[in-house]
Amino acid sequence: MGVTKTHIFSSAQNEMAQIAKVLAHPARIAILEYISKQEGCICTDLVDEIGLAQPTISQHLNEIKKIGLLKGSFEGKNLCYCIDEERWQELQNSFNAFFTNINQNCC
């Protein structure tokens, strides 16, 4: 594989690409959809709900956490996750601005 040359792009472009890469996996979309429908934080029920092994779910959760979309807290021995609503709003605003600017520049 060749070098990605990410250094030639702006930090905003690199960040948006990283976020899109994380969101490009259907398991991560399913995880976010499930968490968003819960009243509070969720713990181990993702394995049963999504149908993937616990280590696989953990890997996906870690990828989502890397872009700041999840926050976690311990409840006893369990790590519970919620969507970070402030970060979600930031990402939503970034993508809305991106798509709006592209639309305005098209013929």
Order of alpha helices (4+ residues) and beta strands (2+ residues): alpha-alpha-alpha-alpha-beta-beta-alpha
